[in-house]
Amino acid sequence: MVEVTTLEVTAEDDQDLLGNNVFGLEDELENTEQVVELYVRLRGETFTNASRDPSSSQHLLRSRRSHARSGEVFDQVPGFKSVSVVEFRPQKDLERGLVVLVHYAVTLEVDSGGVSSHTLDSSPS
């Protein structure tokens, strides 16, 4: 996600030119949002056609449970803001048939450098 900021420069802002902060831009770019998408396989759940239908009761229940569980996990990730369930997908499992993959979109607040490799590599316990 790219955020465009319009700045209005006044005579008071001229003093910022002497320091590291050009027109206050540094402060405004320090934190931004980045969306990271990922897939998680649900244990013990089998994929059905109702999993694809957002109006089905199975989809709604699974979506609520997945959202609540993921929120508990992602709360531990630095910069976590929100998580949403994008969709459920089938994945073949040799032992169990079709299992459920949850497609998540996780919004993180990051500095102007983006999501660090430390954040991506961290695995909440």
MOGIFEN-V550305 format. One record per helix or strand. SS is the DSSP state (alpha for helix, beta for strand). FROM is the first residue (numbers start at 0). TO is the last residue. If there is no record, write none. Layout:
# MOGIFEN-V550305
SS|FROM|TO, SS|FROM|TO
This chain:
# MOGIFEN-V550305
alpha|10|17, alpha|24|28, beta|31|45, alpha|48|50, alpha|56|73, beta|79|92, beta|96|109, alpha|116|120
